[in-house]
Amino acid sequence: MKRKTSNRLKRQKATYKDIIANKIFDDYFYNGDLDKTIASIKKYKPVLEKFLFCLKNHDNLHGRHWKRLYKRRGYNFKTDDRRGWETYGYESKETVEDTLRYISDRFSSEFRIQWMIDLTNAKL
């Protein structure tokens, strides 16, 4: 991959991450209302899906060398395809609020973004 393409993809990923942090989690902490937070997650669902795509496909942008090295050592690179109900679940509103509070500063992983995408369809 060319350096220009790599830098463009890094900037896109950083932009998506900033949108998620500033629009979804700031709304949650300032309002504290779960319904408004779910509405903002629905509003920014395309951004979440694009960020998830970046995490799955472009996470190691300078990656071919590292992937070859790790493959020789026996490590496997697999994407984390677990659904939301498999990771944190959606038992009640209190557990969803606790999970949102927990992942607010560490949401840059595939299963946490997938949990947020699946939250829009969960029955609470």
N, C-alpha and C positions, 0 to 999 in steps of 0.2 A: 504494500500500500504506500502510495506517495505521502510525503510529509505534509503536503498541502491538504490532502484528503483527511489525513489523520488529525491535523489541527482543526479542520472544519468540524469533524465529528466530535472532537473534544469540546469545542465551543457549543455545539448543539446540546450535548449531554449536560454541560454546565448550565445552559439556559433552561432546560427542562427541570433540572434540580432546583434552580432558583424560583421558578414558577411554583413548583410544588411546595417549597418551604414558605414562600411569601404569601401565596394565595390560599392554600388549604390549611396549613398548620397555624399561620397567624390568625386566620379567621376563627379557628377552633379555640385558640388561647385567649383571644380578645372577647369573643362572644360566649364561648363555653357551651354553646347549644349544639347538640349532636345532630339535630335535623338540618340546621343550616350548614353544618360541616359536610353531611352526606350530600346536600344539594350542591355544595361547591366541588365535592369530589365528582359528582355527575357532570358538572359543568366543565371540569378540567380532565375528564376521562380520556380524551384523545391525547393530551399531554402525558398522562400516566402511561398510556399504551406505547407512545413513542419512547418514553424513558425506559420502559421495560424492554422494548426492542433494542435500544442502545445497550442496556445491561447484558442482554443475552448474546448480542452479536459483536459489539465493538468494545467490550470491557477491557480487553488487553490489546490496545491499539498498536503497540509496538510488539505484537504478540507472536508472530510466527516463530521467532527464535526461541521464546520462552515455551511455547507449546511443544516445539520439537524437543527441547531439553527435558521438559517434564514428562513427555511421552516416553523418552528413553529411560527415565527413572521410574516409570510405571504409574504415574499419576494420570487420572482420566479427567478431561474437561467435559463436564456435563452441565447443562443448564438446570436450574432448579425449577421444575415444572409443577410443584405442589400447588394445590388450589387453596383458597382462603380458609375453608372449613377444615383443612388438614393441618394448618399451621397453628393459628391462634383461635379460630372458631368464632362463633357469633351466638353465644348462649343467651346473653342478656345485654341490656343497654349499658349496665355498669362495666361488664367485661370489655365491651367495645370501647367505652371511654377510657378505661385503663390501658388498653392496647394502643389506642391513639396517643395517649400521653407517653407511653413507653417508646413508641417508634418515632416520635416527633423529631428527634435529633439523629436517628440512625435508620432512616428509611431507604437508603441506597442499596438495597438488596432485592433480588428478584422476587422472593416469596413475600416480602412485605408490600411491595408495589402490587403484586397480584392479590394480596389480601385486601388492599384498598379498592382495587377494581371490583372484586367480588362483593365488597361491602354494599355497593349500590343495589345489588339484587338480593341481599340478605333480608330475611323477615325477622324484625326485632320486636 
